[in-house]
Amino acid sequence: MLRDVVLLAWMLAAAVPAPRAPHAASVPCREQKPESWDVEIADSREPGPRIEVMGTVRSATNARPLPGLTVYVYHSDQRGQYGLDRMGRLDPRLCGVMLTNARGEYRFRSVMPGHAEGTPHVHIEVWGPRVEHQEFILQFGRELPPEARGYAGPRLLAREPDDATAITRPFSRDARGVIHVVRDLKVNVR
């Protein structure tokens, strides 16, 4: 009888799929083919204040929008953890790959990163036709809403105070509490 109950419980557990981590593919997130200019990195089950980051990738020489570029973003979870693959290498769980649209835009929705390597931040990488691989960091600071301040430092910043490769505008917060950030990126074109 007990064996039957255990077997039934095992069968029921196997029939219900386990919650899928935002990134649980066999191909590393960075190597996935982008399908859209807009991705959701963390679904509603991921804890933490919600963020939406959007921007335009532009040429550093003439400020023209650049369509068709790959934008890869990743960040830590609320606890400041990224995730590792089976070999112990960095394989971020909260990540996404986008392709800039005809206006050079990208957008992703996620949760506020936790404290990993200091100030909460999002890694952004861009590459594509005529554009060499370039990296950016979006850091978050103290000007965040009170409920998000546990994740923050002085203000919303670019990687360095004199970082001329990006433009970060002040964030806003909508009626649902989602933090909206605009982060335009200037990239070198070959």
trRosetta pair geometry for C-beta under 8 A, 3 or more apart (Angstrom, degrees):
i j d omega theta_ij theta_ji phi_ij phi_ji
1 4 5.7 -54 -153 31 30 112
1 5 6.7 29 151 -17 64 103
2 5 5.6 -52 -150 35 36 112
2 6 6.3 35 153 -17 67 106
3 6 5.8 -56 -147 39 30 110
3 7 6.2 32 154 -19 65 108
4 7 5.6 -54 -144 39 30 112
4 8 6.2 31 155 -20 65 106
5 8 5.7 -54 -146 37 29 111
5 9 6.3 29 154 -18 64 106
6 9 5.7 -53 -146 37 30 111
6 10 6.3 32 153 -20 64 106
7 10 5.7 -54 -148 36 30 112
7 11 6.3 30 154 -19 65 106
8 11 5.7 -54 -146 36 31 111
8 12 6.4 30 155 -18 65 105
9 12 5.8 -54 -146 37 30 110
9 13 6.3 30 155 -18 64 107
10 13 5.8 -56 -147 38 29 111
10 14 6.3 28 154 -18 64 108
11 14 5.8 -56 -147 37 30 111
11 15 6.4 31 153 -24 63 107
12 15 5.7 -56 -149 32 32 113
12 16 6.8 17 158 -9 65 105
13 16 6.3 -64 -149 40 31 99
17 20 7.4 -6 147 -45 118 91
19 45 6.4 -131 -163 139 140 169
20 24 5.3 -134 -168 31 84 142
21 24 4.3 119 54 -56 92 109
21 83 7.9 125 170 -113 148 148
21 93 5.3 -73 170 -159 127 111
22 41 5.8 49 179 166 145 55
22 42 5.4 -61 -76 -99 148 51
22 43 6.6 -180 -92 -3 91 83
22 46 6.7 4 -44 -62 123 136
22 93 6.1 99 54 155 95 77
22 94 5.6 49 66 -106 147 58
22 95 7.6 147 116 32 113 53
23 29 4.8 -36 -142 -70 139 123
23 83 7.4 160 70 79 115 165
23 91 7.7 -156 118 152 128 85
23 92 6.7 63 41 107 156 65
23 93 5.1 -174 47 -160 101 39
23 94 6.9 -152 -2 -70 112 15
23 95 5.1 23 -59 43 151 93
24 93 7.9 22 -63 -141 70 85
25 28 7.9 -163 84 -68 98 6
25 29 7.0 122 42 -78 114 61
25 32 6.5 69 75 -82 160 126
27 31 5.2 -117 171 88 100 107
27 32 5.5 128 103 -79 120 76
28 31 4.8 72 67 15 87 106
28 32 7.5 -137 96 -28 44 81
28 85 7.3 -53 -93 -73 102 135
28 91 5.8 -112 -125 -132 97 100
29 32 5.7 -41 -156 2 38 117
29 72 7.4 130 127 -154 93 106
29 74 6.8 122 91 -84 144 119
29 91 7.3 133 7 -172 96 73
29 92 6.4 -67 35 69 144 87
29 95 3.9 95 131 98 164 132
29 96 7.1 -63 -174 -72 122 18
29 97 6.4 175 167 -30 76 103
30 72 5.3 48 -127 -156 73 151
30 74 7.8 -49 -68 -34 91 133
30 95 7.2 -55 -54 168 66 146
30 97 7.0 133 -132 -77 26 118
30 125 7.7 18 -134 56 106 143
32 97 5.0 177 76 23 96 143
33 97 7.4 162 114 107 12 141
34 70 5.6 180 -14 -124 136 83
34 71 7.6 81 -103 41 151 63
34 97 4.5 -124 -81 133 85 94
34 98 5.2 81 -146 -180 127 11
34 99 3.9 151 111 -38 132 89
35 99 7.4 163 36 7 7 114
36 39 6.2 143 75 -64 107 75
36 98 6.4 -53 94 -134 59 80
36 99 6.9 157 91 37 9 88
37 98 5.4 67 -150 -179 32 112
37 99 6.0 -77 -78 78 64 58
37 100 5.8 57 -122 -145 106 24
37 101 3.9 -44 -52 -42 159 94
37 105 5.8 65 169 94 138 79
37 106 5.5 -129 -173 -110 80 50
37 107 6.6 55 131 20 82 81
38 98 6.8 79 -36 -126 16 126
38 106 7.6 170 -76 -168 49 47
38 107 4.5 -1 -114 67 84 102
38 108 7.3 176 -156 -80 47 44
39 96 3.9 172 103 -171 146 139
39 97 7.3 87 -39 55 161 36
39 98 5.5 -136 -8 -74 112 98
39 107 7.7 165 25 94 53 61
39 108 5.1 -10 66 -114 83 88
39 109 7.5 -149 104 28 47 72
40 43 6.4 67 141 -84 123 63
40 96 7.7 164 77 -94 19 146
40 108 7.3 155 -99 -161 22 67
40 109 4.8 -22 -117 63 72 106
40 110 7.6 155 -168 -72 52 57
41 73 7.1 -84 -76 93 144 109
41 75 8.0 69 141 33 157 97
41 94 5.3 70 156 -173 115 78
41 95 6.5 173 -141 65 113 6
41 96 4.5 -106 -87 -30 93 120
41 108 5.4 41 -24 177 110 116
41 109 6.6 -173 20 82 77 48
41 110 3.9 -11 63 -89 118 106
42 46 3.7 -75 -174 44 112 158
42 48 7.7 -10 139 56 162 114
42 94 5.6 -5 -65 -130 103 111
42 109 7.4 -117 49 122 72 70
42 110 4.4 83 12 -150 105 65
42 111 4.6 -59 82 -8 162 94
43 46 6.1 119 59 -6 51 98
46 77 7.0 -126 -161 -138 108 101
46 78 7.7 159 167 -21 84 108
46 94 7.3 100 -142 -98 154 118
46 110 7.7 -43 91 -168 152 66
46 111 5.0 -139 120 -20 115 138
47 77 8.0 64 59 175 82 103
47 78 5.1 -57 95 -3 94 156
47 111 7.0 88 100 -151 33 161
48 77 7.4 -169 -24 -179 142 66
48 78 4.0 -163 -67 -82 118 115
48 111 3.5 92 80 174 118 125
48 112 5.0 -143 167 47 114 79
48 114 7.4 -111 -102 -57 138 84
48 151 7.5 68 -152 -63 110 150
49 111 6.5 125 71 -160 40 75
49 112 4.4 28 62 -8 94 124
49 144 7.9 127 86 175 163 127
49 145 7.4 172 -142 60 152 113
49 147 6.1 139 -81 111 123 100
49 148 4.3 -53 12 -91 165 104
49 151 7.3 -139 29 17 116 142
49 177 6.9 -111 -147 148 92 106
49 179 6.2 50 143 -9 117 117
50 109 7.0 -4 -172 -173 100 94
50 110 7.6 165 -152 95 59 30
50 111 6.1 -55 -101 -104 43 60
50 112 7.7 -36 -3 -24 5 79
50 176 7.5 -19 57 119 141 107
50 177 6.8 98 39 103 102 85
50 178 4.5 -49 99 -114 114 79
50 179 6.9 167 94 20 56 74
51 109 7.2 173 90 -151 52 51
51 110 5.7 -15 61 68 95 74
51 111 6.6 103 13 -160 90 12
51 112 5.5 114 -33 -72 118 63
51 178 7.0 147 -109 -171 17 75
51 179 4.7 -29 -109 70 74 100
51 180 7.7 158 -163 -84 60 26
51 181 6.6 -1 -171 4 107 111
52 107 6.9 4 -179 -172 91 100
52 108 7.5 -174 -149 94 54 39
52 109 4.9 -15 -103 -102 81 80
52 178 5.6 33 -8 162 108 121
52 179 7.3 173 24 85 65 50
52 180 5.1 -16 67 -109 100 71
52 181 7.3 171 86 27 50 68
53 73 7.7 165 74 -138 137 164
53 107 7.0 173 91 -148 49 54
53 108 5.7 -4 58 58 92 82
53 110 7.7 -14 8 24 104 103
53 122 6.8 -129 -24 55 167 167
53 138 6.7 100 -133 113 148 176
53 180 8.0 161 -84 -160 35 46
53 181 4.7 -17 -109 70 77 103
53 182 7.8 158 -159 -95 58 20
53 183 5.7 -5 -170 14 106 116
54 105 6.6 6 -176 -171 101 102
54 106 6.7 -175 -145 92 60 51
54 107 3.9 -8 -101 -103 99 91
54 108 7.8 165 -78 18 60 49
54 180 7.7 -18 17 -165 99 89
54 181 7.7 154 26 85 55 56
54 182 6.0 -28 76 -113 75 66
54 183 7.6 151 82 33 25 70
55 105 7.1 176 96 -143 30 65
55 106 6.2 -8 60 55 72 86
55 107 7.9 152 14 -81 50 60
55 182 5.6 125 -89 -175 77 62
55 183 4.3 -76 -55 78 144 53
55 184 4.5 -167 -167 -78 106 40
55 185 6.1 90 125 -10 137 81
56 65 5.4 -68 -176 -114 116 101
56 100 7.9 85 -150 -148 53 122
56 103 6.7 -71 -120 135 112 87
56 104 4.7 62 -166 103 86 104
56 105 5.2 -40 -96 -89 72 65
56 106 7.9 156 -100 14 26 71
56 184 5.0 -6 53 -124 76 95
56 185 7.6 -155 95 33 41 66
57 65 7.0 87 73 -157 56 65
57 66 4.9 -68 109 55 98 103
57 69 5.4 -93 96 57 159 143
57 71 6.7 -154 -51 -74 136 120
57 100 5.2 -92 30 -88 121 151
57 104 4.9 -133 58 180 69 98
57 105 7.9 -177 9 -87 74 16
57 106 6.6 48 -24 -9 104 112
57 126 5.9 156 -127 -136 137 147
57 184 7.6 177 -81 -164 27 63
57 185 4.9 -16 -113 68 70 104
57 187 6.0 6 -174 -3 99 121
58 63 5.0 -1 170 -157 134 48
58 64 6.3 154 -154 74 82 28
58 65 5.7 -51 -97 -93 76 42
58 66 6.4 159 -118 -6 21 93
58 104 6.2 82 -75 150 58 157
58 184 6.3 12 2 177 114 109
58 185 7.0 164 26 85 69 50
58 186 5.4 -32 77 -105 91 66
58 187 7.3 153 76 20 38 74
59 62 5.0 11 90 48 129 75
59 63 6.3 -74 66 -20 78 11
59 64 4.9 19 16 47 118 80
59 66 6.0 120 -50 -56 75 112
59 186 7.3 3 117 -155 19 76
59 187 6.9 -59 -114 67 35 70
59 189 4.9 -28 -129 -15 100 130
60 165 7.0 -39 -99 -124 122 73
60 186 4.2 95 -93 160 76 103
60 187 6.1 -135 -29 80 98 19
60 188 5.3 -25 24 -81 134 54
60 189 7.2 -175 29 -1 81 79
61 188 7.9 74 -30 -134 93 57
61 189 6.5 -91 14 37 115 105
63 186 7.5 -42 -104 -114 64 107
64 104 7.8 155 140 -46 58 151
65 100 7.7 -167 173 162 93 132
65 103 5.3 -39 159 173 166 48
65 104 2.9 -153 -176 4 93 134
65 105 7.5 -19 -153 -38 130 64
66 69 5.3 38 122 -22 110 128
66 100 6.3 60 98 85 70 159
66 104 4.8 82 44 -118 43 114
66 128 7.7 152 149 69 118 134
66 131 6.8 82 172 -57 155 143
66 187 6.8 -68 22 50 158 119
66 189 7.2 -170 -99 -82 137 119
67 100 5.4 -150 -136 108 39 99
67 101 6.3 -55 -128 120 97 29
67 102 5.0 1 -103 -127 145 29
67 103 7.1 74 -78 20 100 16
67 104 5.5 -94 -62 -69 55 59
68 99 6.4 -10 -138 -179 35 101
68 100 6.3 -45 18 64 21 89
68 128 6.0 155 122 176 74 145
68 129 6.4 -6 118 26 121 115
69 99 7.1 159 74 -154 31 57
69 100 4.7 24 45 10 83 121
69 104 7.6 29 20 -140 113 75
69 126 5.6 22 153 -169 128 97
69 127 6.9 169 -167 86 91 22
69 128 3.7 -142 -126 10 64 147
69 129 7.6 -120 -90 35 69 69
69 131 5.8 -3 -118 44 122 152
69 187 7.5 147 -144 37 164 162
70 97 6.4 -20 -164 -168 99 97
70 98 7.4 143 -158 79 49 46
70 99 6.1 -30 -96 -98 55 67
70 126 7.0 158 85 -151 58 48
70 127 5.4 -15 59 65 104 74
70 128 5.2 155 8 -67 76 98
71 97 7.3 152 80 -159 50 48
71 98 4.6 -18 62 64 100 97
71 99 7.5 178 17 -85 81 17
71 100 6.3 89 -21 -53 116 85
71 106 4.4 -18 43 -108 162 162
71 124 6.7 -18 -168 -165 94 93
71 125 7.4 155 -157 80 45 50
71 126 5.4 -11 -103 -100 71 80
72 95 7.2 3 -177 -175 84 105
72 96 7.5 -178 -148 92 49 43
72 97 5.1 -12 -103 -106 78 78
72 98 7.9 -175 -75 24 35 66
72 124 7.5 148 80 -158 51 43
72 125 4.5 -13 60 60 100 102
72 126 7.8 -169 22 -73 71 34
73 95 6.5 177 94 -149 53 61
73 96 5.6 -2 57 56 93 84
73 98 7.7 15 2 5 103 107
73 108 5.6 -141 52 15 148 163
73 122 5.8 3 -167 171 108 112
73 123 6.6 157 -153 84 53 59
73 124 5.2 -11 -100 -102 87 69
73 125 7.6 -174 -74 22 41 68
74 82 7.2 54 152 -148 115 104
74 92 3.7 107 -169 72 131 166
74 94 6.4 129 -156 93 66 64
74 95 3.7 -12 -99 -101 96 97
74 96 7.7 166 -76 17 62 53
74 122 7.4 162 80 -162 27 71
74 123 5.2 -12 61 58 77 108
75 82 7.8 -131 148 -111 23 82
75 92 7.1 91 34 -160 20 139
75 94 5.5 -47 65 98 71 119
75 95 7.8 160 15 -82 52 62
75 110 6.9 116 44 134 124 157
75 113 4.0 -99 165 -86 125 125
75 116 7.9 160 -177 36 67 131
75 120 7.9 48 -171 -176 125 79
75 121 6.8 -160 -125 103 107 47
75 122 4.4 -54 -67 -111 126 68
75 123 6.5 171 -76 14 64 74
76 79 7.5 -113 159 75 107 54
76 80 4.9 11 150 -156 150 32
76 81 5.7 128 -158 55 99 20
76 82 5.1 -68 -99 -70 75 64
76 92 7.8 -104 -81 -134 42 104
76 94 7.1 59 153 42 7 125
76 113 4.9 87 56 -161 77 100
76 114 5.2 -86 112 51 115 84
76 115 7.9 -58 81 73 148 18
76 116 3.8 134 -36 -14 156 141
76 120 7.8 -118 55 -135 108 75
77 80 7.3 -55 67 11 61 17
77 81 5.4 -15 37 60 102 78
77 82 7.8 178 -4 -89 77 22
77 83 8.0 81 -20 -40 109 95
77 93 6.7 -8 -48 70 112 121
77 94 5.8 144 -75 -20 72 131
77 111 7.3 31 -149 75 62 127
77 113 7.5 -85 -97 -138 1 59
77 114 6.0 10 101 2 46 117
78 111 6.4 -47 -59 131 94 134
78 112 7.2 61 -103 80 79 78
78 113 7.8 -163 -88 -167 35 25
78 114 4.6 90 173 -59 24 112
78 151 7.6 -81 -141 -91 70 125
79 114 5.2 -155 59 6 11 174
80 113 7.7 76 -104 165 51 82
80 114 3.8 -103 -53 109 61 113
80 115 4.7 -32 -89 74 128 54
80 116 4.0 158 -167 -64 80 77
81 93 7.9 25 115 19 89 124
81 114 7.4 15 6 55 56 134
81 116 7.1 166 -61 -88 18 125
82 90 5.9 -9 115 -147 145 92
82 91 7.8 139 134 66 99 34
82 92 4.7 -69 -174 -105 94 76
82 93 6.9 155 162 11 44 80
82 94 7.8 -112 -144 35 54 85
82 116 6.6 106 -45 -152 90 165
83 90 7.6 85 81 -162 60 54
83 91 5.5 -77 116 86 97 69
83 92 5.4 108 46 -145 107 25
83 93 3.6 127 -44 -31 151 92
83 94 7.7 145 -6 3 126 64
84 87 8.0 -129 165 71 96 49
84 88 5.4 -9 177 -145 135 34
84 89 6.4 140 -157 66 82 28
84 90 6.5 -56 -108 -98 67 29
84 91 5.9 82 -164 28 22 90
85 88 7.2 -52 68 16 66 17
85 89 5.1 -7 36 58 108 85
85 90 7.9 17 -3 85 88 16
85 91 3.9 87 -49 -18 88 144
92 95 4.3 109 95 -48 113 118
94 110 6.1 95 -178 -152 117 128
94 111 7.4 -86 -135 41 149 92
94 113 7.8 -178 88 -99 147 85
96 108 5.2 159 64 -125 146 132
96 110 7.8 -145 -7 -66 126 117
98 106 4.7 121 103 -143 146 105
98 107 7.5 152 -124 44 162 42
98 108 6.7 -131 -38 -62 135 101
100 103 8.0 -119 168 77 93 48
100 104 4.9 -3 170 -152 133 39
100 105 6.2 138 -156 55 81 27
100 106 5.4 -65 -97 -55 73 91
100 128 8.0 -101 20 -16 108 163
101 104 7.2 -59 65 11 60 14
101 105 5.1 -15 38 53 106 87
101 106 7.8 170 -2 -73 81 46
109 178 8.0 -32 -140 -152 104 130
110 122 7.9 133 57 -106 148 129
112 120 6.3 15 169 169 87 154
112 140 6.8 -26 -152 -1 99 177
112 144 7.7 74 -122 -151 143 153
112 148 5.4 163 -69 -146 166 111
112 151 4.8 114 142 92 126 168
112 179 7.0 54 -73 31 105 141
113 116 6.8 -79 167 18 113 105
113 120 4.3 158 84 -165 91 94
113 121 6.2 -61 69 51 151 28
113 122 6.1 -179 -26 -67 135 70
113 140 7.2 163 47 10 94 128
113 151 6.9 143 82 -173 50 125
114 120 6.3 -132 144 -106 8 104
114 151 6.2 -99 -117 -123 41 102
115 118 7.0 -107 -163 129 85 11
115 119 7.5 -56 -126 -131 77 11
115 120 6.0 -70 -81 -64 49 77
115 151 6.9 -156 -45 -141 76 60
116 120 7.7 70 23 -114 71 54
116 121 7.8 -109 64 42 86 84
117 121 7.6 -58 77 35 104 121
118 121 7.8 24 84 -9 88 119
118 153 7.7 7 159 -57 87 142
119 139 4.8 35 116 -159 132 113
119 140 6.7 -178 166 58 97 59
119 141 7.0 -15 -154 -84 129 70
119 152 7.6 21 -153 -159 86 38
119 153 4.2 -53 -114 -9 110 137
120 139 7.1 125 83 -158 51 61
120 140 4.6 -24 84 47 104 114
120 151 4.6 27 -39 167 155 92
120 152 6.3 -55 27 -87 120 46
120 153 7.6 -176 23 -7 75 90
121 137 5.1 2 179 -178 133 102
121 138 6.1 157 -159 81 73 49
121 139 4.5 -30 -98 -99 102 64
121 140 6.7 -163 -82 5 47 76
122 137 7.2 155 75 -159 47 55
122 138 4.5 -4 52 55 98 106
123 135 7.0 -30 -167 -161 91 102
123 136 7.8 139 -166 80 46 52
123 137 6.1 -27 -105 -105 54 75
124 135 7.2 140 82 -161 54 53
124 136 4.3 -22 69 67 105 99
124 137 7.1 -179 21 -85 83 24
124 138 6.3 60 -17 -15 120 101
124 183 7.3 -175 -35 122 164 140
124 185 6.9 -140 127 -79 138 142
125 133 6.6 -8 -174 -166 106 90
125 134 7.1 162 -155 84 59 43
125 135 5.2 -22 -101 -102 79 72
125 136 7.5 -178 -78 23 34 71
126 131 6.6 -52 135 141 97 136
126 133 7.5 159 83 -149 45 44
126 134 5.2 -16 60 61 92 92
126 136 7.4 28 -5 -1 105 110
126 185 6.1 156 -30 127 152 153
126 187 5.4 -106 101 -85 139 143
127 131 6.0 -179 -152 103 38 95
127 132 6.9 -45 -125 157 88 24
127 133 4.3 -15 -84 -94 123 65
127 134 7.1 158 -72 16 68 64
128 131 4.9 27 57 48 74 113
130 189 5.3 18 141 -163 104 87
130 190 4.9 -140 -162 47 64 91
131 134 7.3 -73 167 0 98 111
131 187 5.3 30 -151 136 122 135
131 188 7.2 137 -142 82 72 53
131 189 5.8 -44 -87 -108 78 62
131 190 7.0 -152 -77 -3 26 87
132 188 6.5 -12 38 82 102 104
132 190 6.5 98 -32 -51 90 107
134 165 7.3 -148 171 -173 133 144
134 185 7.9 151 102 173 126 123
134 187 5.2 -178 32 -130 152 97
134 188 6.8 138 -69 25 138 88
136 158 7.7 -63 -165 -159 101 87
136 159 6.3 -137 -162 -35 59 122
136 163 8.0 108 -139 179 89 140
136 165 6.5 -145 -98 109 107 119
136 166 5.5 107 -145 -61 134 138
136 183 7.8 153 133 162 142 125
136 185 5.8 -117 -32 -118 160 117
137 158 7.7 106 76 177 71 51
137 159 4.2 96 49 -94 99 96
138 156 8.0 -12 -177 -166 86 88
138 158 7.6 -43 -111 -121 52 45
138 166 7.9 -140 -85 168 78 157
138 168 6.8 142 -132 -101 90 130
138 181 7.0 111 -176 136 138 150
138 183 5.3 -54 -99 -102 128 159
139 153 7.1 -26 162 44 113 123
139 156 7.3 161 92 -155 63 43
139 157 4.7 -15 69 64 111 94
139 158 7.5 49 24 132 95 6
139 159 7.0 124 -16 -100 109 38
140 144 6.2 32 176 -57 110 130
140 148 7.9 -82 166 150 140 119
140 151 6.5 10 96 122 138 97
140 152 5.2 -87 130 -114 97 84
140 153 7.2 123 100 28 56 79
140 156 6.0 -17 -130 -105 50 71
141 144 7.0 166 85 -21 40 92
141 152 5.3 80 169 -176 17 98
141 153 4.5 -56 -122 80 73 68
141 154 4.4 -35 -161 78 128 44
141 155 3.7 -12 88 34 147 9
141 156 5.4 -133 29 -46 97 33
141 157 5.9 72 -31 -13 129 96
142 149 6.5 37 -143 -136 62 96
142 152 5.2 148 -82 129 37 117
142 153 6.1 -71 -35 125 81 26
142 154 5.1 -29 8 -140 109 21
142 155 6.0 -40 45 -65 76 52
143 152 7.7 -142 34 176 41 146
143 154 7.9 19 -19 147 85 46
143 155 4.7 37 -6 -126 115 77
143 156 6.1 -77 57 -10 116 86
143 170 7.6 -77 129 -145 146 93
143 171 7.3 150 107 36 105 106
144 148 4.1 -91 149 92 129 115
144 149 5.6 177 76 -78 101 58
144 151 7.1 -31 65 68 168 91
144 152 4.6 -162 16 -70 127 155
144 156 7.7 112 -63 -58 80 94
144 171 7.2 8 -106 62 67 150
144 179 6.7 -18 -143 -115 96 146
145 148 5.1 73 61 18 79 104
145 149 7.4 -120 98 -37 39 82
145 173 5.4 67 -53 -79 128 159
145 177 7.2 -127 72 -154 169 81
145 179 6.8 -142 4 -84 109 106
146 149 5.6 -34 -152 -9 37 120
147 177 7.4 -14 56 -160 141 125
148 151 5.5 -54 179 39 73 110
148 152 6.3 70 128 -33 83 121
148 179 6.5 20 -47 -50 168 143
149 152 5.1 -74 -143 37 46 119
154 157 7.4 46 77 -38 97 125
156 168 5.8 -147 139 147 103 131
156 170 6.8 136 49 -130 136 45
156 171 5.6 145 -54 -21 158 106
156 181 6.7 -166 -151 -124 143 118
157 161 7.1 -50 -156 -88 119 59
157 168 6.9 119 172 57 12 154
158 161 7.6 132 60 -108 93 17
158 163 3.8 -139 126 62 129 134
158 165 7.7 153 -173 62 135 72
158 166 4.7 160 -127 75 121 114
158 167 7.8 -30 -72 -94 128 14
158 168 5.4 -173 -62 -4 79 120
159 163 4.8 112 51 -82 84 150
159 166 7.3 97 2 26 91 135
160 163 4.4 131 53 -50 77 91
163 166 5.6 -4 130 37 118 95
164 186 7.3 -50 136 58 68 140
165 185 6.7 5 150 -159 84 69
165 186 5.1 -139 -158 63 51 89
165 187 7.4 60 -164 -82 104 43
166 183 6.2 -9 -172 -173 117 87
166 184 6.6 158 -159 85 61 56
166 185 5.4 -20 -105 -108 86 59
166 186 6.7 -148 -71 16 36 80
167 183 7.4 162 80 -155 51 41
167 184 4.4 1 53 56 101 107
167 186 7.6 72 -15 -25 91 102
168 181 7.0 -19 -156 -175 95 104
168 182 7.3 151 -152 87 46 60
168 183 5.2 -4 -103 -108 80 78
168 184 8.0 -157 -70 29 37 66
169 181 7.6 160 65 -166 74 57
169 182 4.4 9 36 63 116 110
169 183 8.0 -139 19 -71 72 41
171 179 5.4 1 176 -176 135 93
171 180 6.1 152 -164 76 76 50
171 181 4.8 -34 -103 -87 96 76
172 179 7.7 157 82 -157 35 50
172 180 4.8 -16 62 58 84 107
173 177 6.4 -14 -176 -148 108 34
173 178 6.9 163 -152 77 62 39
173 179 5.5 -27 -98 -100 83 57
173 180 7.0 -179 -85 13 29 82
174 177 7.2 -50 72 16 66 17
174 178 5.0 2 38 51 108 92
174 180 6.5 70 -28 -24 97 118
